[in-house]
Amino acid sequence: MERVDNIYGKVDRAAAGYSISLENVLQTGFNHFRKIPGAYMIYSLVFLLALSNPGTGLILGGPLLIGFFLAAQHLQSGSEAGMEVFFNSFRKFVPLLILNLLMTLVITLGFLLLVIPGIYFAISYLFAPLFVWFYDVSPVEAITLSRKMVSGNFVQILWIWLLLLALNFLGVLALGVGLLITIPISAFVIYAIFDDIIGIH
């Protein structure tokens, strides 16, 4: 309970405003990848295979995304991150599934109605999976907390989001193989921002 109560104060402070060092979070992303590039590329292939089908992507996408963050947390703490670490995310399969369903529904409706609301929701919910995993909040609460956190510096988060989209587009241009590198780096950048603003426990 103390962990959950503590998060509200952190999010309130973040909502009041913050600044992100783009250079630092990008460097952190590259550094995480360089520690175990082979494992990250193999896991990224699993992630892409799951997302290649809308059904499996919807069901498995949430837990598989958390796998990147778990590996980053282990490496950051000085522990080894074997392949089993990535799949520990399935311990919270149900809340992550519910979160992924909610986010997909809202973001899709936003894009169907008007493109701009879809982009807004996609950016606002960017950190929701980390709130579910690291702070044990409900999917609905995670969405609210993520939106509030992002509101503290929406413009900078938007630019970073666009930068990561461009990075992954380059991965696609590299015969798709580049995605095995750009996807984990993108995940680590998101992790680094969350860790810097909210903190990882």
Backbone as ProteinMPNN parsed JSONL, in Angstrom:
{"seq_chain_A": "MERVDNIYGKVDRAAAGYSISLENVLQTGFNHFRKIPGAYMIYSLVFLLALSNPGTGLILGGPLLIGFFLAAQHLQSGSEAGMEVFFNSFRKFVPLLILNLLMTLVITLGFLLLVIPGIYFAISYLFAPLFVWFYDVSPVEAITLSRKMVSGNFVQILWIWLLLLALNFLGVLALGVGLLITIPISAFVIYAIFDDIIGIH", "coords_chain_A": {"N_chain_A": [[0.833, -1.21, 0.0], [1.985, 1.176, 0.712], [3.731, 1.631, -1.396], [1.944, 2.14, -3.526], [0.591, 4.414, -2.547], [2.698, 6.197, -2.472], [3.245, 6.7, -5.137], [1.398, 8.542, -6.088], [2.157, 11.061, -5.145], [4.587, 11.354, -6.493], [3.72, 11.432, -9.15], [2.125, 13.711, -9.09], [4.082, 15.662, -8.671], [5.49, 15.359, -11.046], [3.555, 16.145, -12.88], [3.519, 18.818, -12.443], [5.573, 19.761, -13.887], [8.584, 19.11, -15.729], [11.871, 18.421, -17.071], [13.434, 16.73, -19.736], [16.459, 15.158, -20.477], [17.367, 14.629, -23.569], [19.656, 13.599, -24.734], [20.736, 12.09, -22.614], [18.764, 10.07, -22.119], [18.685, 8.769, -24.567], [21.293, 7.84, -24.721], [21.285, 6.129, -22.535], [19.461, 4.237, -23.484], [20.876, 3.105, -25.683], [23.075, 2.102, -24.276], [21.943, 0.107, -22.611], [21.137, -1.723, -24.57], [23.584, -2.516, -25.663], [24.677, -4.151, -23.733], [23.633, -6.798, -23.679], [23.204, -7.597, -26.522], [22.578, -9.769, -28.242], [20.607, -11.335, -26.871], [18.584, -9.435, -26.662], [17.943, -9.02, -29.344], [16.975, -11.527, -30.115], [14.747, -11.701, -28.421], [13.321, -9.518, -29.365], [12.604, -10.449, -31.855], [10.769, -12.431, -31.16], [8.854, -10.759, -30.042], [8.091, -9.234, -32.295], [7.032, -11.252, -33.925], [4.797, -11.957, -32.44], [3.347, -9.576, -32.587], [2.81, -9.498, -35.269], [0.471, -10.714, -35.856], [-2.793, -9.621, -35.393], [-4.453, -10.668, -33.348], [-2.782, -12.23, -31.573], [-1.039, -10.202, -30.978], [-2.616, -8.396, -29.58], [-3.243, -9.892, -27.322], [-0.773, -10.802, -26.278], [0.95, -8.685, -26.468], [1.163, -6.696, -24.386], [2.346, -8.003, -21.991], [4.735, -8.919, -23.247], [5.996, -6.554, -23.979], [6.667, -5.504, -21.477], [8.701, -7.218, -20.827], [11.083, -6.195, -21.933], [11.538, -4.028, -20.225], [11.907, -5.308, -17.792], [14.288, -6.704, -18.212], [16.009, -4.545, -18.524], [15.847, -3.435, -15.973], [17.034, -5.456, -14.417], [19.656, -5.473, -15.418], [20.404, -2.905, -14.785], [20.484, -3.027, -12.048], [22.678, -4.52, -11.682], [22.456, -7.222, -11.941], [22.4, -10.381, -13.733], [20.79, -10.87, -16.881], [19.098, -13.244, -18.09], [17.326, -15.117, -20.665], [15.033, -16.013, -19.395], [14.293, -13.985, -17.704], [13.038, -12.022, -19.235], [10.524, -13.15, -19.748], [9.309, -13.222, -17.317], [7.447, -11.302, -17.056], [4.952, -12.299, -17.584], [3.82, -12.975, -15.244], [2.09, -11.082, -14.434], [0.016, -11.255, -16.206], [-2.828, -10.958, -16.607], [-3.667, -8.26, -15.654], [-2.02, -6.776, -17.405], [-2.933, -7.595, -19.876], [-5.583, -6.636, -19.786], [-5.027, -3.91, -19.615], [-3.756, -3.495, -22.101], [-5.856, -4.054, -23.836], [-7.68, -2.002, -23.169], [-6.162, 0.317, -23.778], [-5.674, -0.086, -26.529], [-8.283, -0.006, -27.533], [-9.163, 2.65, -26.909], [-7.175, 4.247, -28.167], [-7.429, 3.392, -30.83], [-10.084, 4.187, -31.398], [-9.678, 6.909, -31.158], [-8.022, 7.419, -33.384], [-9.739, 6.683, -35.415], [-11.855, 8.496, -35.22], [-10.677, 11.097, -35.288], [-7.394, 11.892, -36.32], [-5.631, 13.286, -34.631], [-6.629, 13.063, -31.86], [-6.075, 10.326, -31.507], [-3.282, 10.247, -31.623], [-2.734, 11.809, -29.397], [-3.765, 10.208, -27.281], [-2.142, 7.929, -27.591], [0.369, 8.898, -26.895], [-0.113, 9.894, -24.326], [-0.668, 7.583, -22.882], [1.672, 6.233, -22.814], [3.353, 5.431, -20.7], [1.846, 3.815, -19.128], [1.972, 0.887, -18.956], [4.289, 0.556, -17.379], [3.557, 1.631, -14.935], [1.631, -0.229, -14.128], [3.189, -2.555, -13.847], [5.478, -1.889, -12.16], [4.379, -0.5, -10.031], [2.077, -1.725, -9.237], [-0.595, -0.873, -9.74], [-4.044, -0.585, -10.806], [-5.196, -1.286, -14.19], [-6.849, 0.836, -15.198], [-6.231, 2.915, -13.422], [-3.532, 3.142, -13.993], [-3.537, 4.165, -16.58], [-4.619, 6.688, -16.072], [-2.647, 7.785, -14.375], [-0.413, 7.766, -16.079], [-1.231, 9.544, -18.101], [-1.41, 11.881, -16.607], [1.235, 12.179, -15.765], [2.555, 12.552, -18.242], [1.433, 14.953, -18.983], [2.942, 16.853, -17.705], [5.04, 17.555, -19.337], [4.224, 17.524, -22.126], [4.884, 18.27, -24.746], [7.658, 17.732, -25.086], [7.689, 14.964, -24.645], [6.149, 14.225, -26.812], [7.858, 14.906, -28.982], [9.951, 13.125, -28.502], [8.614, 10.722, -28.818], [7.96, 10.902, -31.546], [10.537, 10.864, -32.569], [11.326, 8.27, -31.861], [9.542, 6.835, -33.423], [10.524, 7.52, -35.95], [13.045, 6.374, -35.753], [12.401, 3.642, -35.638], [11.201, 3.406, -38.09], [13.386, 3.631, -39.743], [14.499, 1.241, -39.035], [12.724, -0.492, -40.272], [13.225, 0.115, -42.935], [15.712, -0.972, -43.166], [15.506, -3.542, -44.263], [13.788, -4.625, -42.426], [15.168, -6.032, -40.537], [16.546, -4.278, -38.986], [14.745, -3.531, -37.055], [15.055, -5.286, -34.988], [16.972, -4.17, -33.524], [16.226, -1.473, -33.163], [13.74, -1.572, -31.847], [14.161, -2.647, -29.13], [15.899, -0.604, -28.213], [14.221, 1.626, -28.332], [12.326, 0.882, -26.409], [13.941, 0.955, -24.145], [14.565, 3.635, -23.973], [12.086, 4.72, -23.273], [11.821, 3.454, -20.809], [14.006, 4.637, -19.492], [13.203, 7.311, -19.336], [10.951, 7.098, -17.681], [12.133, 6.062, -15.378], [13.769, 8.203, -14.698], [11.962, 10.285, -14.183], [9.86, 9.243, -12.541], [10.797, 6.881, -11.239], [12.155, 3.613, -10.701], [11.254, 0.631, -9.073]], "CA_chain_A": [[0.0, 0.0, 0.0], [2.876, 2.33, 0.773], [4.248, 1.856, -2.736], [0.885, 2.752, -4.315], [0.37, 5.766, -2.04], [3.86, 7.003, -2.807], [3.261, 7.035, -6.551], [0.564, 9.707, -6.367], [2.971, 12.243, -4.914], [5.558, 11.445, -7.577], [3.023, 11.842, -10.374], [1.724, 15.112, -8.903], [5.266, 16.488, -8.894], [5.79, 15.291, -12.475], [2.535, 16.928, -13.584], [3.839, 20.234, -12.254], [6.567, 20.125, -14.885], [9.912, 18.509, -15.669], [12.626, 18.496, -18.317], [14.103, 15.475, -20.064], [17.687, 15.265, -21.259], [17.253, 13.687, -24.679], [20.951, 12.944, -24.885], [20.909, 11.093, -21.556], [17.864, 8.919, -22.263], [19.117, 8.03, -25.754], [22.525, 7.146, -24.347], [20.878, 5.016, -21.674], [18.861, 3.227, -24.352], [21.944, 2.418, -26.413], [23.921, 1.371, -23.321], [21.241, -1.11, -22.221], [21.17, -2.666, -25.682], [24.95, -2.997, -25.875], [25.076, -5.1, -22.694], [23.303, -8.163, -24.143], [22.519, -7.379, -27.803], [22.041, -11.008, -28.802], [19.362, -11.678, -26.181], [17.573, -8.443, -27.015], [17.522, -9.23, -30.729], [16.14, -12.729, -30.125], [13.46, -11.372, -27.791], [12.623, -8.607, -30.278], [12.012, -11.283, -32.902], [9.568, -13.006, -30.548], [7.92, -9.638, -29.907], [7.579, -8.906, -33.63], [6.194, -12.367, -34.381], [3.523, -11.838, -31.728], [2.623, -8.408, -33.096], [2.496, -9.673, -36.688], [-0.927, -11.141, -35.913], [-3.559, -8.729, -34.505], [-4.963, -11.388, -32.186], [-1.704, -12.512, -30.616], [-0.485, -8.917, -30.56], [-3.51, -7.83, -28.577], [-3.196, -10.717, -26.117], [0.585, -10.973, -25.75], [1.74, -7.467, -26.632], [1.428, -6.038, -23.111], [3.382, -8.71, -21.224], [6.007, -8.986, -23.97], [6.631, -5.236, -23.882], [7.249, -5.39, -20.133], [9.925, -8.002, -20.8], [12.223, -5.299, -22.179], [11.755, -3.22, -19.029], [12.433, -6.192, -16.748], [15.699, -6.953, -18.506], [16.717, -3.298, -18.233], [15.905, -3.297, -14.518], [18.027, -6.411, -13.912], [20.995, -5.01, -15.791], [20.647, -1.672, -14.043], [20.792, -3.387, -10.662], [23.908, -5.289, -11.666], [22.159, -8.653, -12.069], [22.394, -10.916, -15.087], [19.451, -10.923, -17.456], [18.931, -14.343, -19.025], [16.067, -15.064, -21.405], [13.888, -16.247, -18.51], [13.919, -12.707, -17.087], [12.095, -11.356, -20.137], [9.194, -13.758, -19.695], [8.714, -13.062, -15.986], [6.355, -10.331, -17.182], [3.665, -12.999, -17.671], [3.271, -13.122, -13.898], [0.986, -10.117, -14.335], [-0.601, -11.359, -17.53], [-4.209, -10.464, -16.66], [-3.749, -6.792, -15.676], [-1.372, -6.242, -18.602], [-3.862, -7.863, -20.977], [-6.685, -5.676, -19.669], [-4.485, -2.6, -19.967], [-3.525, -3.455, -23.541], [-7.172, -3.985, -24.483], [-8.216, -0.653, -22.948], [-5.366, 1.277, -24.533], [-5.914, -0.31, -27.956], [-9.634, 0.462, -27.839], [-9.234, 4.114, -26.86], [-6.298, 4.816, -29.195], [-8.036, 3.101, -32.133], [-11.23, 5.087, -31.557], [-9.124, 8.24, -31.377], [-7.547, 7.515, -34.759], [-10.891, 6.565, -36.314], [-12.627, 9.735, -35.17], [-9.75, 12.105, -35.804], [-6.035, 11.4, -36.1], [-4.985, 13.977, -33.509], [-6.934, 12.401, -30.571], [-5.374, 9.046, -31.443], [-1.887, 10.538, -31.281], [-2.735, 12.288, -28.008], [-3.94, 9.061, -26.384], [-0.969, 7.053, -27.702], [1.457, 9.511, -26.13], [-0.524, 10.012, -22.928], [-0.689, 6.267, -22.248], [2.967, 5.621, -23.096], [4.003, 4.874, -19.508], [0.867, 3.041, -18.357], [2.438, -0.468, -18.601], [5.285, 0.615, -16.304], [2.829, 1.855, -13.683], [1.01, -1.502, -13.755], [4.185, -3.526, -13.407], [6.379, -1.466, -11.089], [3.667, 0.081, -8.888], [0.929, -2.573, -8.888], [-1.88, -0.186, -9.795], [-4.974, -1.18, -11.756], [-5.036, -0.759, -15.549], [-7.507, 2.139, -15.341], [-5.435, 3.883, -12.672], [-2.265, 3.302, -14.71], [-3.811, 5.074, -17.693], [-4.786, 8.021, -15.496], [-1.353, 8.245, -13.886], [0.445, 8.02, -17.235], [-1.687, 10.781, -18.74], [-1.053, 12.997, -15.725], [2.686, 12.325, -15.835], [2.905, 13.106, -19.551], [0.964, 16.344, -19.051], [3.968, 17.726, -17.157], [5.895, 18.023, -20.441], [3.665, 16.799, -23.259], [5.567, 18.608, -25.997], [8.921, 17.007, -25.185], [7.354, 13.545, -24.82], [5.701, 14.102, -28.208], [9.026, 14.91, -29.86], [10.684, 11.869, -28.294], [7.768, 9.698, -29.44], [8.159, 11.021, -32.992], [11.91, 10.424, -32.828], [11.349, 6.807, -31.785], [8.851, 6.362, -34.623], [11.465, 7.664, -37.056], [14.097, 5.378, -35.546], [11.879, 2.327, -36.017], [10.98, 3.435, -39.541], [14.695, 3.303, -40.311], [14.641, -0.196, -38.831], [11.932, -1.148, -41.325], [13.931, 0.303, -44.2], [16.87, -1.882, -43.174], [14.946, -4.873, -44.544], [13.063, -5.09, -41.248], [16.11, -6.593, -39.552], [16.92, -3.187, -38.105], [13.79, -3.461, -35.95], [15.568, -6.1, -33.881], [17.824, -3.258, -32.758], [15.527, -0.222, -32.825], [12.642, -1.811, -30.901], [14.631, -2.636, -27.74], [16.43, 0.712, -27.859], [13.057, 2.475, -28.087], [11.768, 0.489, -25.108], [14.852, 1.399, -23.086], [14.418, 5.094, -23.856], [10.862, 4.913, -22.482], [12.186, 3.022, -19.458], [14.912, 5.629, -18.921], [12.407, 8.504, -19.009], [10.127, 6.761, -16.521], [13.028, 5.933, -14.242], [14.264, 9.526, -14.359], [10.875, 11.144, -13.688], [9.083, 8.582, -11.485], [11.643, 5.959, -10.484], [11.888, 2.185, -10.838], [11.439, -0.108, -7.829]], "C_chain_A": [[0.862, 1.252, 0.0], [3.42, 2.669, -0.613], [3.211, 2.583, -3.583], [0.642, 4.184, -3.865], [1.491, 6.694, -2.473], [3.839, 7.481, -4.252], [2.452, 8.285, -6.855], [1.341, 11.006, -6.168], [3.977, 12.447, -6.033], [4.902, 11.939, -8.862], [2.572, 13.303, -10.274], [2.899, 16.051, -9.158], [5.64, 16.505, -10.373], [4.818, 16.156, -13.276], [2.79, 18.424, -13.475], [4.904, 20.71, -13.224], [7.91, 19.469, -14.653], [10.582, 18.683, -17.026], [13.372, 17.189, -18.511], [15.364, 15.77, -20.864], [17.637, 14.208, -22.35], [18.549, 12.908, -24.872], [21.138, 11.828, -23.863], [20.043, 9.865, -21.772], [18.226, 8.103, -23.501], [20.385, 7.228, -25.45], [22.225, 5.944, -23.467], [20.29, 3.884, -22.498], [19.903, 2.425, -25.101], [22.803, 1.576, -25.465], [23.265, 0.077, -22.866], [21.343, -2.158, -23.332], [22.548, -3.299, -25.843], [25.377, -4.047, -24.859], [24.807, -6.547, -23.107], [22.554, -8.074, -25.482], [21.892, -8.639, -28.389], [20.698, -11.383, -28.203], [18.251, -10.711, -26.56], [17.061, -8.643, -28.437], [16.636, -10.468, -30.847], [14.765, -12.425, -29.549], [12.65, -10.434, -28.682], [11.966, -9.375, -31.407], [10.74, -11.935, -32.397], [8.476, -11.947, -30.454], [7.277, -9.297, -31.251], [6.673, -10.003, -34.174], [4.824, -12.313, -33.715], [2.692, -10.693, -32.298], [2.215, -8.553, -34.554], [1.065, -10.151, -36.9], [-1.724, -10.28, -34.938], [-4.043, -9.414, -33.234], [-3.898, -11.647, -31.14], [-1.066, -11.22, -30.118], [-1.305, -8.295, -29.46], [-3.394, -8.574, -27.248], [-1.816, -10.712, -25.458], [1.42, -9.692, -25.757], [2.121, -6.787, -25.325], [2.504, -6.718, -22.291], [4.734, -8.747, -21.93], [6.736, -7.645, -23.933], [7.321, -5.069, -22.534], [8.557, -6.163, -20.033], [11.172, -7.166, -21.033], [12.571, -4.516, -20.916], [12.343, -4.055, -17.887], [13.917, -6.47, -16.963], [16.531, -5.718, -18.181], [16.881, -3.102, -16.734], [16.972, -4.215, -13.932], [19.446, -5.933, -14.215], [21.369, -3.756, -15.007], [21.038, -1.958, -12.601], [22.072, -4.212, -10.542], [23.7, -6.786, -11.77], [22.248, -9.088, -13.524], [20.953, -11.012, -15.574], [19.402, -12.013, -18.521], [17.568, -14.261, -19.691], [14.864, -15.261, -20.503], [13.403, -14.957, -17.869], [12.869, -11.991, -17.928], [10.667, -11.858, -19.921], [8.583, -13.758, -18.294], [7.54, -12.098, -16.008], [4.987, -11.011, -17.224], [3.079, -13.299, -16.295], [2.119, -12.151, -13.662], [0.228, -10.076, -15.659], [-1.972, -10.7, -17.588], [-4.281, -8.938, -16.635], [-3.104, -6.175, -16.908], [-2.229, -6.473, -19.844], [-5.004, -6.851, -20.962], [-6.219, -4.276, -20.075], [-4.309, -2.475, -21.476], [-4.835, -3.349, -24.308], [-7.764, -2.585, -24.358], [-7.486, 0.377, -23.799], [-5.629, 1.145, -26.03], [-7.269, 0.227, -28.369], [-9.686, 1.983, -27.924], [-8.399, 4.749, -27.975], [-6.877, 4.593, -30.592], [-9.226, 4.003, -32.406], [-10.751, 6.51, -31.837], [-8.655, 8.433, -32.802], [-8.702, 7.434, -35.762], [-11.693, 7.855, -36.364], [-11.841, 10.883, -35.791], [-8.341, 11.629, -35.468], [-5.414, 11.998, -34.843], [-5.347, 13.371, -32.149], [-6.221, 11.067, -30.417], [-3.922, 9.227, -31.049], [-1.793, 10.97, -29.824], [-2.834, 11.125, -27.034], [-2.717, 8.155, -26.408], [0.192, 7.587, -26.871], [1.122, 9.547, -24.645], [-0.451, 8.688, -22.187], [0.655, 5.546, -22.348], [3.571, 4.892, -21.899], [3.06, 4.013, -18.665], [1.352, 1.63, -18.018], [3.445, -0.468, -17.458], [4.619, 0.862, -14.954], [2.183, 0.556, -13.194], [2.05, -2.451, -13.176], [4.925, -3.087, -12.15], [5.658, -0.894, -9.868], [2.355, -0.627, -8.555], [-0.407, -1.828, -8.846], [-2.769, -0.859, -10.834], [-4.752, -0.591, -13.148], [-5.651, 0.624, -15.74], [-6.707, 3.222, -14.63], [-4.113, 4.156, -13.376], [-2.428, 4.27, -15.875], [-3.925, 6.508, -17.192], [-3.448, 8.6, -15.049], [-0.408, 8.581, -15.041], [0.062, 9.329, -17.911], [-1.282, 11.999, -17.918], [0.45, 13.249, -15.758], [3.099, 13.009, -17.134], [2.515, 14.576, -19.653], [1.989, 17.333, -18.516], [4.926, 18.257, -18.208], [5.473, 17.296, -21.709], [4.459, 17.039, -24.536], [6.87, 17.816, -26.15], [8.682, 15.502, -25.352], [6.899, 13.288, -26.247], [6.889, 14.021, -29.159], [9.839, 13.623, -29.715], [9.928, 10.712, -28.945], [7.957, 9.706, -30.954], [9.562, 10.557, -33.392], [12.01, 8.909, -32.821], [10.617, 6.184, -32.973], [9.789, 6.412, -35.825], [12.576, 6.619, -36.967], [13.628, 3.998, -35.996], [11.536, 2.26, -37.506], [12.282, 3.116, -40.269], [14.964, 1.804, -40.156], [13.886, -0.993, -39.876], [12.658, -1.059, -42.664], [15.142, -0.617, -44.316], [16.377, -3.324, -43.281], [14.205, -5.472, -43.348], [13.965, -5.622, -40.158], [16.523, -5.524, -38.547], [15.985, -3.034, -36.92], [14.258, -4.267, -34.742], [16.506, -5.283, -32.991], [17.039, -2.044, -32.275], [14.398, -0.421, -31.818], [13.14, -1.843, -29.456], [15.191, -1.28, -27.321], [15.289, 1.67, -27.544], [12.431, 2.169, -26.726], [12.634, 1.001, -23.971], [14.816, 2.908, -22.903], [13.188, 5.418, -23.013], [11.121, 4.551, -21.018], [13.03, 4.079, -18.769], [14.163, 6.897, -18.517], [11.591, 8.25, -17.748], [10.977, 6.687, -15.268], [13.509, 7.304, -13.757], [13.179, 10.379, -13.688], [10.154, 10.525, -12.49], [9.95, 7.694, -10.609], [11.194, 4.528, -10.649], [12.165, 1.511, -9.505], [11.403, -1.598, -8.105]], "O_chain_A": [[0.522, 2.257, -0.624], [3.557, 3.84, -0.965], [3.547, 3.537, -4.284], [0.5, 5.078, -4.699], [1.248, 7.855, -2.803], [4.36, 8.554, -4.558], [2.782, 9.019, -7.787], [1.189, 11.946, -6.949], [4.201, 13.573, -6.476], [5.467, 12.769, -9.575], [2.63, 14.042, -11.257], [2.742, 17.102, -9.779], [6.058, 17.537, -10.898], [5.213, 16.819, -14.235], [2.333, 19.203, -14.311], [5.122, 21.912, -13.375], [8.33, 19.291, -13.51], [9.934, 19.048, -18.007], [13.883, 16.61, -17.552], [15.333, 16.546, -21.819], [17.844, 13.024, -22.083], [18.531, 11.707, -25.139], [21.636, 10.752, -24.194], [20.519, 8.739, -21.628], [18.091, 6.879, -23.494], [20.522, 6.08, -25.875], [22.823, 4.88, -23.622], [20.578, 2.713, -22.251], [19.826, 1.198, -25.151], [23.211, 0.468, -25.813], [23.939, -0.946, -22.742], [21.603, -3.332, -23.068], [22.657, -4.491, -26.131], [26.347, -4.768, -25.097], [25.653, -7.419, -22.909], [21.382, -8.444, -25.553], [20.805, -8.587, -28.965], [19.758, -11.711, -28.927], [17.107, -11.12, -26.756], [15.874, -8.456, -28.702], [15.658, -10.463, -31.594], [13.744, -12.831, -30.104], [11.426, -10.544, -28.745], [10.889, -8.999, -31.871], [9.741, -11.991, -33.114], [7.312, -12.214, -30.754], [6.065, -9.097, -31.333], [5.66, -9.715, -34.812], [3.808, -12.593, -34.352], [1.48, -10.823, -32.471], [1.36, -7.807, -35.031], [0.513, -10.011, -37.991], [-1.368, -10.21, -33.761], [-4.044, -8.807, -32.163], [-4.078, -11.328, -29.965], [-0.608, -11.146, -28.978], [-0.76, -7.729, -28.512], [-3.442, -7.963, -26.18], [-1.703, -10.628, -24.235], [2.473, -9.629, -25.123], [3.259, -6.349, -25.161], [3.489, -6.077, -21.925], [5.772, -8.619, -21.28], [7.964, -7.61, -23.862], [8.435, -4.549, -22.463], [9.429, -5.804, -19.242], [12.205, -7.398, -20.404], [13.743, -4.357, -20.576], [13.17, -3.571, -17.114], [14.703, -6.47, -16.015], [17.626, -5.828, -17.629], [17.932, -2.656, -16.274], [17.73, -3.806, -13.052], [20.325, -5.988, -13.355], [22.523, -3.58, -14.616], [21.825, -1.223, -12.005], [22.496, -4.558, -9.439], [24.663, -7.55, -11.696], [22.179, -8.262, -14.435], [20.024, -11.208, -14.789], [19.632, -11.752, -19.702], [16.744, -13.425, -19.321], [13.784, -14.744, -20.792], [12.227, -14.842, -17.526], [11.921, -11.419, -17.391], [9.72, -11.072, -19.915], [7.466, -14.239, -18.105], [6.73, -12.079, -15.081], [3.973, -10.378, -16.934], [1.967, -13.819, -16.192], [1.276, -12.374, -12.793], [-0.145, -9.013, -16.155], [-2.253, -9.954, -18.526], [-4.907, -8.356, -17.522], [-3.583, -5.158, -17.409], [-2.249, -5.645, -20.755], [-5.351, -6.28, -21.996], [-6.921, -3.555, -20.784], [-4.676, -1.456, -22.062], [-4.918, -2.64, -25.311], [-8.29, -2.042, -25.329], [-8.111, 1.207, -24.459], [-5.788, 2.15, -26.723], [-7.402, 0.844, -29.426], [-10.193, 2.538, -28.899], [-8.854, 5.674, -28.647], [-6.827, 5.486, -31.438], [-9.371, 4.527, -33.511], [-11.34, 7.226, -32.647], [-8.863, 9.499, -33.381], [-8.646, 8.045, -36.83], [-12.158, 8.261, -37.429], [-12.312, 11.548, -36.713], [-8.132, 11.018, -34.42], [-4.749, 11.298, -34.079], [-4.446, 13.173, -31.334], [-5.805, 10.712, -29.314], [-3.387, 8.464, -30.245], [-0.887, 10.553, -29.102], [-2.074, 11.057, -26.068], [-2.295, 7.661, -25.363], [0.907, 6.823, -26.223], [1.974, 9.262, -23.804], [-0.199, 8.669, -20.982], [0.754, 4.37, -21.998], [4.224, 3.86, -22.059], [3.447, 3.536, -17.598], [1.163, 1.196, -16.881], [3.456, -1.395, -16.648], [5.081, 0.349, -13.935], [2.183, 0.27, -11.996], [1.822, -3.076, -12.14], [4.991, -3.839, -11.177], [6.245, -0.808, -8.789], [1.609, -0.176, -7.686], [-1.256, -2.125, -8.006], [-2.277, -1.628, -11.66], [-4.179, 0.491, -13.274], [-5.047, 1.49, -16.372], [-6.523, 4.316, -15.163], [-3.626, 5.286, -13.356], [-1.554, 5.1, -16.125], [-3.393, 7.433, -17.807], [-3.151, 9.765, -15.311], [0.317, 9.574, -14.981], [0.93, 10.132, -18.254], [-0.863, 13.02, -18.465], [0.889, 14.399, -15.777], [3.903, 13.94, -17.121], [3.186, 15.354, -20.33], [1.926, 18.521, -18.831], [5.559, 19.293, -18.004], [6.253, 16.547, -22.297], [4.679, 16.114, -25.318], [7.151, 17.289, -27.227], [9.391, 14.841, -26.111], [7.225, 12.253, -26.829], [6.923, 13.164, -30.042], [10.354, 13.097, -30.702], [10.535, 9.829, -29.551], [8.097, 8.651, -31.574], [9.74, 9.93, -34.437], [12.689, 8.321, -33.664], [11.019, 5.133, -33.473], [9.846, 5.474, -36.62], [12.992, 6.052, -37.978], [14.37, 3.27, -36.657], [11.576, 1.188, -38.11], [12.282, 2.419, -41.283], [15.572, 1.177, -41.024], [14.347, -2.045, -40.317], [12.702, -2.024, -43.427], [15.547, -0.995, -45.415], [16.769, -4.197, -42.507], [14.02, -6.687, -43.273], [13.58, -5.662, -38.989], [16.814, -5.832, -37.391], [16.37, -2.476, -35.893], [13.895, -3.961, -33.607], [16.793, -5.661, -31.855], [17.166, -1.632, -31.122], [14.127, 0.472, -31.016], [12.591, -1.127, -28.618], [14.979, -0.852, -26.186], [15.377, 2.444, -26.591], [12.054, 3.078, -25.985], [12.116, 1.434, -22.942], [15.014, 3.405, -21.794], [13.239, 6.287, -22.142], [10.691, 5.259, -20.107], [12.806, 4.391, -17.6], [14.453, 7.488, -17.477], [11.547, 9.093, -16.851], [10.586, 7.192, -14.215], [13.64, 7.534, -12.555], [13.458, 11.108, -12.736], [9.867, 11.226, -11.519], [9.857, 7.742, -9.382], [9.997, 4.25, -10.73], [13.186, 1.779, -8.872], [11.541, -2.4, -7.182]]}, "name": "protein", "num_of_chains": 1, "seq": "MERVDNIYGKVDRAAAGYSISLENVLQTGFNHFRKIPGAYMIYSLVFLLALSNPGTGLILGGPLLIGFFLAAQHLQSGSEAGMEVFFNSFRKFVPLLILNLLMTLVITLGFLLLVIPGIYFAISYLFAPLFVWFYDVSPVEAITLSRKMVSGNFVQILWIWLLLLALNFLGVLALGVGLLITIPISAFVIYAIFDDIIGIH"}
